[in-house]
Amino acid sequence: MKTKLRNLGPKSMQMLAKAGIGPDELHQIGSVRTYLKVRTIWPETSLNLLWALEGAICDEPWQEVARNERLRLLLELEEAESRQ
């Protein structure tokens, strides 16, 4: 189990733990579902967390994810929200 994830500092890891998500679960359920779970606890959570989560999974800087994967992630988020 990888405990140190790129882009995720102590505050983000605390948010994940509070949502019941560990590093292994993040990789299993993906960035969008993880983001939605965290947002149920912290509704004010910004999209920066989504970029950071995806970057942690892909081991890329969140800034690269925000630049290169923004549209795909936003569409995936929209689809996941419509199913809730």
JOPE-V412870 format. One record per pair of residues at least 6 apart in sequence whose ideal C-beta (glycine too) atoms are under 8 Angstrom apart, sorted by sequence separation. I is the first residue (numbers start at 1). J is the second residue. D is the distance in Angstrom with one decimal. If there is no record, write none. Layout:
i = {I | I}
j = {J | J}
d = {D | D}
This chain:
i = {16 | 39 | 54 | 55 | 38 | 55 | 58 | 5 | 8 | 21 | 26 | 29 | 54 | 65 | 25 | 55 | 16 | 35 | 52 | 55 | 38 | 51 | 54 | 51 | 21 | 52 | 35 | 48 | 51 | 19 | 35 | 51 | 54 | 21 | 20 | 21 | 5 | 16 | 19 | 32 | 35 | 48 | 51 | 19 | 31 | 34 | 51 | 54 | 3 | 18 | 1 | 2 | 5 | 19 | 1 | 16 | 19 | 31 | 51 | 1 | 15 | 18 | 31 | 50 | 31 | 15 | 31 | 15 | 26 | 30 | 47 | 50 | 15 | 26 | 27 | 26 | 15 | 12 | 12 | 32 | 36 | 31 | 35 | 7 | 8 | 32 | 36 | 7 | 8 | 32 | 36 | 7 | 33 | 7 | 8 | 32 | 36 | 6 | 7 | 6 | 5 | 6 | 6 | 7 | 6 | 7}
j = {22 | 45 | 60 | 61 | 45 | 62 | 65 | 13 | 16 | 29 | 34 | 37 | 62 | 73 | 34 | 64 | 26 | 45 | 62 | 65 | 49 | 62 | 65 | 63 | 34 | 65 | 49 | 62 | 65 | 34 | 50 | 66 | 69 | 37 | 37 | 38 | 23 | 34 | 37 | 50 | 53 | 66 | 69 | 38 | 50 | 53 | 70 | 73 | 23 | 38 | 22 | 23 | 26 | 40 | 23 | 38 | 41 | 53 | 73 | 24 | 38 | 41 | 54 | 73 | 56 | 41 | 57 | 42 | 53 | 57 | 74 | 77 | 45 | 56 | 57 | 57 | 49 | 49 | 52 | 73 | 77 | 73 | 77 | 51 | 52 | 76 | 80 | 52 | 53 | 77 | 81 | 53 | 80 | 55 | 56 | 80 | 84 | 55 | 56 | 56 | 56 | 59 | 60 | 61 | 61 | 62}
d = {7.2 | 4.8 | 7.8 | 5.9 | 5.6 | 4.3 | 7.0 | 7.7 | 7.4 | 7.4 | 5.4 | 8.0 | 7.7 | 7.6 | 7.5 | 7.0 | 6.8 | 7.3 | 4.4 | 4.5 | 6.5 | 4.3 | 4.7 | 7.7 | 5.5 | 7.8 | 6.0 | 6.9 | 4.6 | 7.5 | 4.4 | 4.3 | 6.1 | 6.2 | 7.4 | 7.6 | 5.9 | 7.0 | 4.5 | 7.0 | 5.9 | 7.7 | 7.7 | 4.8 | 6.0 | 5.4 | 7.6 | 6.1 | 6.0 | 7.9 | 7.3 | 5.2 | 7.3 | 7.4 | 5.8 | 6.7 | 5.6 | 3.9 | 7.4 | 5.5 | 5.2 | 5.8 | 4.0 | 5.9 | 7.8 | 7.3 | 5.8 | 6.3 | 6.6 | 7.1 | 8.0 | 6.9 | 7.4 | 6.6 | 5.9 | 6.5 | 7.4 | 6.6 | 6.3 | 6.6 | 7.6 | 6.9 | 7.0 | 7.8 | 6.0 | 4.8 | 6.0 | 3.9 | 7.5 | 5.3 | 7.2 | 7.7 | 6.6 | 4.4 | 5.2 | 5.2 | 7.4 | 5.9 | 5.1 | 5.4 | 3.9 | 5.5 | 7.3 | 6.9 | 7.4 | 4.5}
